[in-house]
Amino acid sequence: MPEFSLAWNRRRLTWYRRSESAPWQLECILCERVLLEGRPQLRIVGRLAGLLEDELDNPASRDQFWNDARRKLGKLRRLTQRDILAIETMLAKRIPKPRMPVAAKLSTTQEPAFKSEGRPTALCYNVA
């Protein structure tokens, strides 16, 4: 069973006119531990996601980072669900996961706000 690790690359964006004042980009790179000629080595699988270091505290940037990372992990067919969960746990140590929106926290066991005759077409729940 292959084991994976994460490498964090930090690079300066070079498209700025003054490159010394350009922001830093933090990239997450997925590596696989393999044995080559009897020696353990890391093989780069791919870049998962990246975000600017100035925007680490910005929830929208973290949400975009996690969307990019999950999309890339979903495309890698060599990963099992167990591998994906382990990689997401390693990612969460460095970049916290975004919080769930209020709509996702609603329980389906609450009573509907309105009842229609027959079968309901849409369910709305009281959030009180």
Secondary structure, DSSP 4 states (H G I P E B T S, - for coil): --EEEEEEEEEE---SSSGGGPPEEEEEEEEEEEEETTEEEEEEEEEEEEEEGGGTT-HHHHHHHHHHHHHHHHH-TT--HHHHHHHHHHHHHHSPPPPPPHHHH--TTSPBS---SSS-SS--B---
